[in-house]
Amino acid sequence: MEHGRSGQSPDSLDFTVENVEKALHQLYYDPNIENKNLAQKWLMHAQVSPQAWHFSWALLSPDKVPEIQYFGASALHTKISRYWGDIPAGQYESLKSQLFSQIARFASGSKIVLTRLCVALASLALNMMPENWPSAVSDMVKMFQTESSDVDGRARCLALLELLTVLPEEFQTSRLPQYRKGQVRNTLGQESAAVFPLLQQLLQQHDSPGFIKQKVLKCFSSWVQLDVPLSDCEGLVQVAFSSLQDPELFDTAVEAIVNAISQPDSQRYVNTLLKLIPQVLQLQEQLRQAVQSCDMETSHGICRIAVALGENHSRVLLEQVEHWQSFLALVNMIMFCTGIPGHYPVNETTSSLTLTFWYTLQDDIMSFETDKQVVYMQVYRPIYFQLVDVLLHKAQFPVDEEYSSWSSDEKEQFRIYRVDISDTLMYVYEMLGAELLSNLYDKLGRLLTNADQPASWQHTETLLYGFQSIAETIDVNYSDVIPGLIGLIPRININNVQLADTVMFTIGALAEWLADHPVMINNVLPLVLHALGNPELSISSVSTLKKICRECKYDLTPYAANIVAVSQDVLIKQIHKTSQCMWLMQALGFLLSALPGEEILRNLHSLITPYIQQLEKLAEETPNPSNKLAIIHILGLLSNLFTTLDITQHDDESAEGTEVKKKHTEPGPNPVVVVLQQLFALIQNVLSKWLNDSQVVEAVCAIFEKSVKTLLHDFAPMVPQLSEMLGQMYSTIPQASALDLTRQMVHIFANETEHFPPIKALFQLTTSVTLSIFQQGPRDHPDIVDSFMQLQAQALKRKPDLFLSEALDVKAIFHCGVMSLKFPEAPTVKATCLFFTELLPHCGDVQLIGQVVHDDGRLLLQALLEGIGGQSSRNMMDQFAEILFALNKHCFSYLSLWLKDLLQQPTFPSSRLTQEQKDTFCQQILRERVNKRRVKDIVKEFTLLCRGLHGTEYAADY
């Protein structure tokens, strides 16, 4: 904290009781947020200062308000937990007795202060046990069971329970070294013998009030997480089961039972687990009553217990073959919870808890050897078929009137729930196989052909949803029911948006199957084209058309004219939102790719002419926000069309397992190039008006970037004019998107002799313009610096010859890199590190690079060490280590001189380092020229030392 804030802030180092109180007052009551932040910072320093030992006790004085007492207790906990090494062993006992007496005093006082004091004593106990305080827990129990005239029995009992509850919690979050953690865990495990009988006694005493019993159950919950053997908890678990009958204790008892059952170690105690099954099954009556009376909390809690037992121990319980019936009864109880009446999430929230259990049970059954698996399958296959029925029933939409009354949040939760059910069905398919599809098909067939009883749309929709869930991710090409399904779809009376959506998504999921059975396309394509005209079906119809056009493009020629016409119509009528319009253009790109060259051009012209006319009109208007949006929209449509319009033939796989493009066989230039050349003057005209708007420039660059990525070398005819336009754009108003497009061009064309001159000229021009930005001060343009560094790295990777030219100021580029390493933006620093790791290997083969590294490499090393020393984010250390590794590998003789020289400076790179630590770092780095992983570890270790974090809790997360 600083002086000068209306004189309110105490001196930055004067950590007195009075100043701490002033700062706390400022933190809680000052309306100025900046003052609050200053106060908080100052108090954090105060908490870890040596004076904290003095002011903490003073702040606990009875005449202080609870907020101040709380800070005193927190400061004590901070000192004990984080700075244990600073406490002399001789002071342990007095600290212990002071904490005991404060806890006794606060037993009848503020609960929040009492809890913090208990946490402080817990931390003291964990640091002292087992050597200096082996019987810590027993001593705590004895201390608070001793009669005391000052504190009444209930308050003492509550204070002891609070202390016993926070002890395991503090252990879980403590930063004890690993070997100590093991020792302390064992000690605590043994000490549970002093705790559990007391807890059981308090729970079973008839005169124990409800709030004490609740505290007991919380305490038990805390202790079982120390991996106490389940057999030792048996008595308490049974009492917890009895407590489920008491509404006041129900929630806490559920938590305790679930925690006890869920401990990973508990599966070793098979006999105890077997005893638990009947206790869980006895809850079925209570569960049914809760469901009948719409008591969601009770049904939820009982379900959690049943699922905890089933999910955590299904393998062990399956293996107890002689008890198969009781485990089967548990599985059926969980099935009841899955199918619990009512609609999720409005009438029930329980069924979603059970889904993971079905995954686990299936995995465990499938993991047995084949002969055992056969036996289990006889019992559990029928259950999984029943599960499918239950899940599809749960996935059904409610009646329209009820659904329309749901809030948007409830509808979204229901949507996510259906996705979870869909994932479960897909998983279950692995166990049930093709029979599951036949089963669904038979039900759907009966439903749609039953003239006597018309099906509700909800029933039809959920069966289709089952098909869609499986077909989306599993190859159903071999299934003999899909032709029948495709035949049934047109018979569905689609009178509802949800049903129509599911029909669309089901057709989309079958797109690959349609590609293998093109004769069936006409059965469903009219439905999809019809749906395109309905804005409510926008997402499902457009995504389905896109899938069909992608998968079946070689079989769509007979329908192409119709698809293009319908698509043009819906685009002109502006039925769809922007993102769906973009998808629709991608769909048309796929469709046109498979047509003959002349057809592509004819369709392209008819498709984009209206937009060209619009764009010409917009280009003449004075720039304003609404015509800017229209321009970006049209440019986006063109980008998306050119993203997928790829007339090269694709082989599915090459020998190396990668997709291979074959040259297109059509004579003449690529249709996309023809159109781009015709558009070029118009695009230049748009740019001339909008050159200072980064979003429009980005949209223009995207058209060419998408086209380059798709067309690759077919884009060649555009290289000279695009290079010239990019150069003009960037020289006038530099934008990152122009550099990104230049990088793409360098990547594809820099190695082609005929295109090297324009690419080289563009590279040199963008480089020299960016260097002038660096001279004026690049801090306002981190995006340009980021893209520039990526461009330089790409050039070094693809065509280091670009750095042979005298026209390129390699020295200035190098200095820009050193400057960029110090930027606060992580992406920019990452791109800069990539640049240096690409540059340094060329020290030997590119003379200009070698010269610059010789002259100025020391500056690079200095910047790296400053960053490692604390000036850069710790997240960047791996990238910094890569540059160090490259320096060591390619410039070893320079590095050894520079490193030793720089580390001789007294406080460089950090005043926290000894010369010995710096010498060790220097030796370690110079020794590692092969193992990059090791260099990263050395740098991480060194940066922690530099920042004073080595051996602290912050280092543990690093």
N, C-alpha and C positions, 0 to 999 in steps of 0.2 A: 504494500500500500504506500501511497505517496502523500506528502503534505500538500496543501493547496486546494483540496476539495472543500471549500468553505470552512477550512480549519477543522473538519470532522475526523480526518483520518489520523490514526496514531502513527508514531514514528516507525519506519519500516523494519527496524530491528529491535524496537523496545517492546518485547513481548511480556508486558506486565499484566496482572489481573485486571487492572483498570482499563488498559488498552484493549484487552481481549473482550471485555464487556462492551466497550464502545463499538468495537468492530461487529460484535454480534447484534447490537442494536441497529447498526447501519444495515447489516445483512437482512434483518427481519422487517425493519420499519421504514427504511429510506425509500421514497418512491422512485428515486433516480436509478435506473437499471445499471448505469455505468458504475455508480458508487457501490451498488450491491456486488457487482462482479469484482471490483477492487477489494471489497471487504472479504469476499470468499477466497480470493487468491491469498490475501494476507493471512487469513485464518488457517489456510492449508499449510503455509510456511510455519505459522505459530505452532500448529499441532505437532510438527516434526522437530521443533527446535529443542535444545537442551532445557530451556526454561519451562517447557511443558510439564516436566515433573513437578515443578513448584506450583504453577498456576492451576493445574488440574484439580489438585486436592482443595485448593481455596475456592474454586468455582462450585464444588460440591456442597459448600456450606448451606445449612438449613435456611438461611435468610435469602438465598438466591431463587430466581424463578426457574421453572423446569427447563426452559430452553437453554439457559446458561449452565445449569447442572448437567444437562445432556451433553453439551460440548466438552465439559470437563471429563465426563465418563468416556466419551469417544476418543479424546486425546490420550487418555490412559491406555485404551485398547490399541490405538495406533502405535504408541511407543512400545507396548509389550509385543504386539504381533509382528511389527516390521523392523524394530530396532532392538531385538532381544540381546544381540551380541554386545550392546552398550551397557547392559545392566550388570554390575558386579555381583558375583555369586553370593557374596555376604549380605546382599540386600534382598534376596529372594524371600526370606521368612517374614521380614517386616512388611514387604509389599503384599504378601499373602494375607497377613493378619489385618492390615489396613483395608484391603478389599473385602474381607469377610465382615469387618465391622460396618463398612459402608453399606454392604448388601443388607445386613440385618437392620440398619437404620432406614433404608429405602423400602424394606419389605412392606411397610405400611404407607409408603409415599408414592411418588410418581412412577407409574408402570414403565414409561419409556426409558427413564433413567435407570431403573432397576435392571431392565433387560440389558442396557449397555454395560452396566457394571458386571452383570453375570457373564457377558461375552468377554469382558476383560479378564475376569478370574478364570474362565474357561481357557483362554489363550495362555495365561500364566501356567495353568495345570498342564496343558499339552506340551509347553516348552520345558517343563520341569520333569515330567514323567519319562521313563520309569525311574531313572537313577536318583533324582533329587526329591521326588515325591511319588513313590510307588503306589501308595494307597490313597491317591487323590480323591477318587470317587467315594470310597468308604468314609474318608474324613469329612467330605462335604455332607454326606448323609448324617453322620454322627453329630456334626456341628449344629445342624438345623433341627435335629430331633431333641437336642438338649433344651430343657425348659429355660425360658428367659423371661424375666419379669417385664422387660420393655416391650416385647413383641408377642402378640397373641398367636395361638397355635395355628390358626388358619393362614394367617399372613406368613408365618414361618414355612408352613407346608407349601404355599404357593411359590415362595421365593426359592425353596429347594427344587420344586418341579421346574421352575423357569431355568435355574442353573443346570439341572440335569438335561433339559431339553436343548439348550443352546450348545452344550458341550460337544455332542456328535456333529451338530451343524457347523460349529467352528472348526472341527477337525476336517470336515469335507472341504472347506474353503481355505484351510491354512496352507501356507507356503513352506511347510516342513520339507527338508530334503527327503528323497525317496527312501533311503535306508531308515531314517527316523520315523517316517510315516508308518512303515511296517512294524517297527517296535511299538509305537504308540497305539496302533490299531490292535495289536495283540493284548496290550495292557488293558485297553478299554474293553475288549472282548471278555477278558477274565473278570473285569470289574462289573460286568452286567449282572453277575451273581449277587452283587450288593444292591442292585437297582430293581430287578424284576420282581423279587418277592414283595418289596415295598409297594410297587405299582399295583401288583395283583391284590394285595391287602386293601389298598385304598379303593380299588374298583369294586371289591366285593363287600365292603363295609356298607351296611344299610344306611348309616347316618352320614355318609359322605355326600356333600351337596353336589348338584349337577356340574357346577363350574369347576370343582376339583376333579371330578371324574373326566371332564372334557380335557383338562390340562394333563391328566394321567395318560389318556389315549394319545395326545399329541406327543408327549414325552416318549411313549412306547414307539410311536411312528418314527421318531427321530433316531432312536437306538437301533431299530432293526436295519437301518441303512448302513450299519457298521459290519454287515455280514455276520451277525450273531447267528449261530446254528438254529435252524428252524425248530429243531427238537427242543431247544431251550426256551423257545417262545410259545410252545404248544399251549401251556396253561393260559397265558395272556391272550393268545389268539381266541381261545374258547370263550373267555370272558368278554372279549370284544364282540364275538358273534352274539352273545346274550344281549350286549348293549345295543344291538341293532333294533331291539324292540322298543327302545326309549327314543322318541322323536328328537329330544334335545341332544342326544349323543350320536344319533344316526350318522351324520356326515363325518364326524371325527373317527367313529368306529370303522366306517368304510375305508377311510384313508389309511388307518393303521393296518387293517387286514390286507388291503391291496399292497401296501409297502412290504409287509411281511412275506406275502406269497411271491412277490415279484423279485425278491433278491436272487441274483444269479446263482448263488451257492445253494439255494433252498432245494434244488432238484436232487441233491444228494440224499435228502431225507424222505425216501419213498414212503415209509410207513406213516410218517406224519401227513404227507400229501394225501395218502389214501384215506386217512381219518377225516381229512378236510372235505372230501367229496360229499359224504352224507350231510355234513353241516351246511354246505352250499345248497344241496338239493332240498334241504328243509326250508329254504327261503322261498320256495316256489309259490307257496300259498300266499305269503306276504306280497310277493311279486304280482300275483294275479289280482289280489285285492287292490294293490296300488294302481294297476292298469285300469281296473273297473272304475275306480274313483278318480281317475285322471291325475293321480299324484306322480307327476313326472320326476320329482327329485328322488323319491323312494325307488321307483323302477330303474332309474338311471344308476343309483348306488348299487343295487343288487346285481344289475347287469355287469357293472365294473368288476365286482368280486368274481362272478362266474367266468368272465372273460380273462381276468388275471390268472385264475387257476388253469383254465384251458390253454390259453395262449403261451404261458411261460413253461408249461410242463406237459404239453401234448405228447411229446416223444416218450418221456418216462412213463406216462400213464397208459399210452398205447402198448408199451412193452409188458405191462402187468396183465398178461392174457387172462389170468383167472378172475380179474376184476373187470372184464370187458363190458359187462352190462352196466356197472355203475358209471364208467367213463362215457358209455353211450348215452346214458341218462343225462349226464352233464352236457354232452354235445347237443342233445335235444332241447335242453333248457336254453342253451345259447341260440339255437334255431328259433325258439319262441321269442327271444330278445331281438333277433334279426327281423322277424316278422311282426313285431309288436304293433297292435292296431293303431291306426291314425296316420296322418301325413307328416313326414319330416319336412321342415323343422317346426311346424306350427303346433301339431298335437303331440309330437314325441321327438326326443333328441337322443334316444338310446340306440336305435338300430345301427347308426354309423360306427358305434364303438366296437361292433362285433366283426366288421369286415376283415380286419387283419387276422383274426383267429382262423378264418377259413383258408387264408393263404398258408398260415403256419401248419395247420392240420394236413393240408394237401402236401406240402413240402415234406412233412415227416412221414406220411404214408408212402410217398414216392421214393423216399430215401432207403426204404427197406430192400433187402435182396428179393429177387423176383418171386420166389416161392412164398415168402411171407406176404409180399405185396398182394398177391392173388387173393389170399385169405382176407386181408383187410379190405380189398376192393369189393368183395362180396357184401360186406357190411356197409361200406361207406359210399359206394357208387350211387345206390338209391337215395342216400341222404343228400348227396351233391345235386342229383336231379331235382330233389325237393327244394334245395337251396335256390336253384335257378328259378323255379316257380315263385318262391318267396321274394327273391330280389326283383323279378319283373313286376310282381304285384306292388312292391314298395316303390318302384320307379314310375308307377302310373301317375299321370296328372290327375288332380282332383277335378270334380265337375266344374264347368266353366264359371258358374256363379261364385263358387268358393275360391277358385284360383284368382279371379279378378279382385277379390277382397284382400289378397295377400299384399304385403308391402314389397317394395322393390328389393329390400334386403333379404326378405324371406324367399323371394323368387330366385335370387342369386345363390342363396345357400342350397336351395333345392336343386338348382342346376349343377352345382359342385358335387352334391350328393349323388346325382345321377351319373356324373363322370366317374365317381368312385365305384359305383355299382357296375358301370361299363368295364372298368379296369378289372374288377373281380370276375365278371363273366368271361372276359378274355383269358384270365388266368385259369379259371375252372375248365375252360375248353381243353387245356392240356391234359386234364384227367379224363374228361368225358368224350373228347374227340368228335368224330363225324356224327355220332348218334345224337349229340346235342343239337346240331343243325337240323337233322331229320325231325327231331322232337319239336323244335320251334316251327319248322315248315308245316308239319301235320296240324299243329294248333292253329296256325295262321290260315291254312287251307280250310279247316273246318269252320273257322270264324267267318271267312269271306264267302263261303258257299252255302251257309245255313240261311235259307230264305225265311224260315219260320221266326228266327230270332235275330234281328239285325244287330250287328256288333256295335258296341260303343266305340267311338273313335279312340278313347283312352286305351282300350284293350288292344286294338289293332296297332296303335302307335308303339306300345311297350314291346310287343313281339318283334316289330321291325327294328326297334332300338336294340333288342338282343342280337339280331342278325348284324346290324351295323357295328356293334361293339366288337364282334368277333372278326368280321370281314375287314375292318379298318386296319388291323395289324397282323392278321394271320392269313397265310396263303390258302384261299378256299378254291383254287382252280380245279382241284381233283373232285370237289364235292358234287354229288349227283343231284342235289336239290336246288342248286342255284338257277338252272334253266326254269324250273317250276316257279321259283320265287320271282324271277324276271317276268314270267307269264302272269303271276298274280298281281303284280304292282299296278298295272293299268286298271284292274278291277276294283281298286280301293276307292271308296267314295271320299274324296279329299274335301272335307267341309270345315277344316279348321287349320289355323296357322301352325300349331305345334306338330300336328300330324303331317302337314305338307313339308315342314322343315325336315322331319325324320325321314320321309320318303326321299327327299333330295339327298340327304347325307348318306342314306343307304345306297342309292344309285352311285354316288361318288365313291363309296367304299368298294363298290364292285367294278370300278373303272378298269382295273387291270384284267379282271375276268372278261369284261366286254372286249378288250383288245385281243384276247385269244378266241373270242366267239363273236366276231363282228356282225354276224347275221342277226344278233339280238339287239343291236344298237337302236334300231328303229322302234323297238318296243318302248323304250324309255326316253329317247331324245326329245320327242314332242312334249312330254311332261316338263322336262327341264326348260325348254325354250318358252313354254307357256308361263312357267313360274318366274322367268326373268322379268316379266312385266309387272310383277307384284312387289312393291317396295318392302313389304313385311317379310318376304322370302329372300331379301337381297343377299345376305351372307351365304345361305345354303345353296341357292340356285347358281350364283356366280362361282362359288368354289367348286361345285359339282361340274359345271360346264368346263371350268379350267382343268379339272382332273381328266375329264373325258377327252378334251382337246390334246392334253399332254400324252395320255396313254394310247389313245386310239387314232392319232392324227393321220396315219397312213390309210385308214379305212373311212375317213370322213368326207372324202372328195364328193360323193353324191349329195351330201347334206351341206356342203360348205356355203353355197350361195344363201341358203335359208338361214344358217347360223349367223353369217355376216349381216344379213338384212335385219334379223331380229335384234342383234346386238347394236347395230347402228340406230335402230329405232329407239331402243331403251336409253342409249347414250344421248340422243338428241332430246328426248323427253326428260332427261335428267332425273330418272327414276332412282338412281343409286347414289350413295354417298361417294366421296372422293376415293377412299381406299378400294371400294368394290369396283369403281370405274377402272382403276389401275389393274386390278385382277382380271377384269373383263378384257382389257387390252392384251394382257399376258396370254389369256386363253386364245385370243385371235392370232397372236404371234405364233403360238404352237400350231394352230390350224393352218395358217398360210404357209408355214415352213414346208409342208408336205405336198403343196400344189406345184404344178409346172410353173416355170419362170414367168411366162407371160400372164398366167392367171394370178400369180402373186402380185405382179405390178398393177394389173387391172383392179384387183381387190384393194390393194394398198391405196391406189389413187382414190377410189370411190370412198374408202374408209376415212382417209385423212383430209380430203379436199375441204369438207365443211370447216375443219379446224384451221386449215391453212388460211381460208378466207377470213375466219374470225381473227386469227393472229395478225393478218395483214392490217385489218381494221384497227386492232388494239395497238399495233406498232405506230400508227399515225396519231394516236391520242396522246394528250399530255399525261405523263405518269401520275397516277393516284392510287390509293390503297385497293379500290375494288378492281381496277383493270390489272393491277399487279397480281392479285389472286387468280384472275382468269388466265393470265399469261402463264403463271406457274402451273396451273391445272393442265393447260394444253401441252406444255413442255413435258409434264409428268406422264401424260397419256402416250406421247411419242416415245419417251424413254422406256416405258413399260412394254410397248409394242416391240421395240427393237431389242429388248432384253431376251425375248424368247423366239424371235423370228430368226431361226438358224437353219439354213438350207443344206448344211453339211449332213451327210449320213453318219449316224453314230453306230459304231460296233458296241455291243454291250460291254465286252471285256477284251482287253488285250492279254498277251501272255503274262504281263506283269500285274494284271488285275486292275488296271486303270482303264477308264473309258477312252476310246480312241475316236478322233474325228477323221472322216475321210473327206477329201476335197470334193466340193460339189461338181457334178458333171455337166450342169447347164452351161452353155457357152455365154460369153459376155460377162459384164460386171454383176456383182451381187445386187439384188433388187434394193436392199437397204441402202447401199452406197448410191445407187441411182437417185433414190428419194432424198437422201441427205444432200447430195450435190444440188438437187433442185431447190432444197430448202435453205441452202447455205446463205444466199444473199438476204433472205428474210430474217434468218437468225442474226446475221450481222446487223441488220437494221434494228431489231429488237434490242440487241446489246448496246448499240450506240445511244439509245435512250435510257437504258437501265444499268449502265456499267458500274455505277456506284452503289447498286443494291446487291448485297452478297447473296440473297436468296434467289434472285433471278439468275445471277451469274452461275450459282450452284446448279440450278435447274438446267441451264444451257449445257454446262460441263457434263451433267449426268447423262444427257442424250448421247454425247459422244463416248463417254466412259462406258456406258452400258453396251453401246454398239461395238466398241473396240474389244470389250471382254467377250462378246458373243461371236463376232466375225473373225477375230484374231487377224491373220494375214490377209484375209479378203478385204480388210479395211484399208489396205495399202494405198489405193488411188486417192484417199482423202488426206494422206499424211502431209503433203506440201502445204495445201491451203489451210488445214487445221493448225499446223505448226505456226504458220504466219499469223493466223487470227489469235491464237493463244498468246503469242509474243506481243501483239498489239494490245490485247486485253490487259495482260499482266503489267506492261510498261505504263499503261495509263492509270489503272487502279489495281494494285496487287491484291489478289484474293487467294485464300488457301486452296479453294476448289480447282483453280487453274493449275496450281502446282501438282495437285493429286492427279489430274488428267495428264499432265506432262510426265509424271512418274509412270503412269500406265503405258504411255507411248514409248518411253525409254525401255520399259520392260519388254515390249513386244517387237519394237522395230530397230533398236539401237544396233543390233548385230547384223542388220541387212544392209549390204553395201550401198544399194541405190537410195536407201532412206536415211543413211547416216548423216549426210550433209544438213538436211532440214532439222533433224533431231538434235544434232550437235549445236546448230545455230540457236535453236529454241532453248536448249539446256544452258548455253553460255549466257543468253539474254536473261532468262529467269534468275540465273545465279547472280549476275551483276546487279540486276534490279534489287534482289533481296539483300545483297551486301550493302547497298546504299541505305536500305531500311535499317540495317544494323548500325550504320554510322549515325543515323538520326535518333536511334534509341528504340530497340525492338520490344520493350516490355509491354507495350499496348497490343502487340500482335502475337500472342503465344501460339495461336492456330497456324499462322504463317510460318513461324519458326519450326513448329512441329512438322508441317508438311515439307518444309525446305530440307530439314534433316533427313526425312524419309526419302526424299528425292535423291539427295546426295548418296545415301546408303545404297539405293537401288542402282544408281549409275556405277558405283564402285563394284557392285555385285555382277551387273550384266555387262558393263563395258568400261573397264578401267581406262581404256584408251582416251575417254573423254577428258581425263586428267593430264594427258600428255601435252595439251595445247598451251602455248604461252599466253593465249588470250584469257585463260582461266586463272584467277588469283587464288591459288591453292592456299597460300599463307593466310589470306583474309578468311577463307572458308574455315580453316583450322581454328583461327581465333574466334570466329562466330560460334563454333562448336564448344570451345572452352567457356564462352560467355553463356551459352544455352544450358550447360550443365548446372548452372547456378539458378535456373528458373524454378519458381515454386510449383509449377504445374507438372504433375507426374508424367502425363503422356509425352510432353515436350522433352523431359529429361530422358525418358525411355528411348524416344526416337534418336536423341543425340548420342546416347550410349551405343545404339545400333550403328550409327554413322562411324563412330570411332572403332568399333570392333570390325567393321568392314574396311576401314582405312588402313589400320596398322599392319595387316598382312602384306600391304603393297609397298612397305618401306624399301624393300629390296628391288622390286621390278619397275617401279615408277619413280624416276629420278626426282621429280618435283616434290613428291610426297616424302621420299627419304630425306630430302634437304630440310623440309619444314619440320619434320619430327626431330631431326638432329638439332635444329635451331631453337625450336619452341616446345619440344616435348616436355621439358621441365615444367612449363606453365600448366600443361594438361595434368601432369602428376600432382602439382600443387593444388589445382582445383579439385581433383579426386580426393586428396587427403583432407582438404578443408571440408568437403561433403561428408566423408567418413568420420571426421572429427566432430561433427554435430551440426553442420550448416545445412545438410540435406536430410530429407525424410529417411527413416530407417528402412522403409519399404523399397528404397532404391539401391540398397547395398549389394544385392545380387548382380545388378547391372554394372555397378561400379567395379565389382570384383572381376567381371568379364573383361573390362578394359584393362585392368591391372594384369590379368592373365595374358591378354594379347600383347601388352607391352613387354612382359617377361619372355614371351615366346619369340617375339619378332625384334625386340630392341633391348636384349638382355644387358649388353655392356653399358648402354646409356642408363637404363633403369637402376642398375646397382649404384652408379655414381650419384644420380639425382636423389634416389631414395635416402641414401646415407646422408647426403648433404642437407636435404630438407628436414630430416628428423633430428639433425643436430641443433636446430633452432629451439631455444629453451621451452617456450609454451606452445609449440606447434606439433600436431594439429589441435592439441587440447592441453589446458593447464593441469588437467587431472592425472596426466601420465608421468611415470618415472622414465628416466633414460633407459633403464633396463627393459621396461615393457616395450619401448620403441625399438630397441635393438632386437628383441625377440621377434617382433612383428616383421622387421626388415629381413631377418634371417629366414623366417618361415616363408615369406612371399618369394624370396629369391630362390628358395629350394624347390618350389612347386612349379614345374614347367609342363607337367603332364596332366595332373589331376585338378580339373577346374572346380569340382565339387569341394575339394579340400580348401582351395583359395577362397571360395565363398564362405566357408566356415571360419577361416582365419579372419576375414574382413568383418564378419558378424561379431566375433569375439572382441575384436579391436574396437569396433564402434561402440560396443557396450562399455568398455573401459573408458573410452574418450568421453562418454556421456555420463559417467558415474553411475551406470545402471547395472554393472556386472554383479551378479549374485543377488539382485533384488527381485521382487515379485514381478516387475515389468519384464525382466529377462526371461522369466519362465514361459511367457507367451510368445517368445520371439523365435 
